[in-house]
Amino acid sequence: MVPRVVFGRGSFDQLGDILLPKRRNAEAPVIFLIDEVFEGDDLVTRVPLMFNDKIIFISADEEPKTQQVDVLVTRIREEYSELPSGIVGIGGGTLLDLAKAVALMLTNKGSAQQYQGWDLIEKPGAYHVGIPTISGTGAEVSRTAVLLGPNRKLGINSDFTPFDQVILDPDLTKGVPRDQWFYTGMDCFIHCVESLNGTYLNAFSQSYGEKAFDLCKEVFLGDLPAEESRDKLMMASWHGGMSIAYSQVGVAHALSYGLSYVLGVKHGIGNCLVFQHLKEYYPEGVELFHRMRDKHRISLPTGLCESLSETEMDTMIAVSLSMEPLWENALGASWRERISHNTLKEIFLKI
């Protein structure tokens, strides 16, 4: 679990005080990985820079990649003689997962792709802080850093992955575009549906999943004031991420990983594109999803998979089927009897 968390509007301004005891000396900087959407924004002027600290702006237009992690780690190692005092990720799931992966790879040998999987990391990473600026992914609390590798999309899942400190400031989520707010919020909603309907479910994950599920219904089907909506969606994201940390996701995420690997579809919208066609597996959740989408007048793109080559479709299906823990959580140990190459192809052709 994340050992330290601060919540509250304006809490971002506590970052300097939080980092101060972690600073070793002027030669061990804090590296801030920040979504480039904030370049020139007031938020950047509030970043507590000292000594040789560095801000690196990163585009979140594409999913984070193992190669991108390796390049950042090499750049930091070459530029500084000491291990950084800390890595701070500021942004959505892409930036948070990058920050986790960079912190881990600064202290572990080799390439990030070697650690895609479960419990492969051997040493604790550099001190790392997560500050979400959009709510829903659960990346701020999860034990995984999801990366696109040369052969697959898979997380670095380990007990060393979670942040050492998280700052939850709902004010940072002001101004998120409506479509992006919806897609990322639905990532949280789908986390809950998959966790609560999974075979891995236990009382611990259920308690978090049920709370996040209720919060999502309040936010997306209620009529909350803007401030309260931001507060509650941020907590839904946290609880949804906690639920997954102690159980697992399911069919939507498995298929979304394949979609992302072949077509580069971002995670939030990818989950939505898949989930709308999963009534057979999650009837109540899909019905609620359509109600939420109608209420917020969200239109999803169509025809993404209709012109795929045979090879691309086969790759997409193979990547999806390789997510064995997700399928087992969704359908049980005998999941292969219910899922086939053709089953997945039929779903993808609807997208």
Secondary structure, 3 states (H helix, E strand, C coil): CCCCEEECCCHHHHHHHHHHHHCCCCCCCEEEEEEHHHCCCHHHHCCCCCCCCEEEEECCCCCCEHHHHHHHHHHHHHHCCCCCCEEEEEECHHHHHHHHHHHHHCCCCCCHHHHCEECCCCCCCCCEEEEECCCCCCCCCCCEEEEECCCCEEEEECCCCCCCEEEECHHHHCCCCHHHHHHHHHHHHHHHHHHHCCCCCCHHHHHHHHHHHHHHHHHHHCCCCHHHHHHHHHHHHHHHHHHHHCCCCCHHHHHHHHHHHHHCCCHHHHHHHHHCCCCCCCHHHHHHHHHHHHHCCCCCCCCCCCCCCHHHHHHHHHHHHCCHHHHHHHHCCCHHHCCCHHHHHHHHHCC
